[in-house]
């Protein structure tokens, strides 16, 4: 039965991320959760829906254990797999809020503003994909130009689409979500075939533009002050 409402979701592959995801789910124990993970049994004692997932590419642990760094001496894992848990959440709910596993929300806001249709992102100064590539990872620019042409026929869209903070965002159905996810499938395959395992935020900006979504930077204003994000690269413990 489809539920009208909001579902929270995360990706938790390998033990360090499963441990953090358990903490996050415990922070927000009163809301529906879907966790995409390599070990659903690790969440058996929590009131969450844990779905088994085999990663489609290298994850953080793989870069630490066995893979060379990519681009500017920094590894980047195949985080495009996040799209699978978003899809799962949107089968039953109208809105999916994605949070990285290394996020904590120890105090949840009492007020929860309605989310706009389409893609809602964290508040803050918006940066074009083109500008982000100039500042961080120019080696990726040719791949993004090719991807932009593949999706829209015009590399110029890099200057008008926005880099997304991929560790916290929300997708709310408005009829264009199928186009968004179809483009994400294509973009993920395009980048992974070229061994470009980073730049998820830029890819999301491109596929949002392809779907006709203007990322809303006010929709998560009510949540942003309560978020603590660990970040700082691959987790090993």
Secondary structure, 3 states (H helix, E strand, C coil): CCCCCEEEEEEECCHHHHHHHHHHHHHCCCCCEEEEECCHHHHCCCCCEEEECCCCCCCHHHHHHCCCCCCCCCCCCCHHHHHHHHHHHHHHCCEEEEECCCEECCCCCCCCCCCCCEEEECCCCCCEHHHHHHHCCHHHHHHHHHHHHHHHCCHHHHHCCECCCCCEEEEECCCCHHHHHHHHHHHHHHHHHCCCCCCHHHHHHHHHHHHCCCCECCCCHHHHCCCEECCCCCCCC
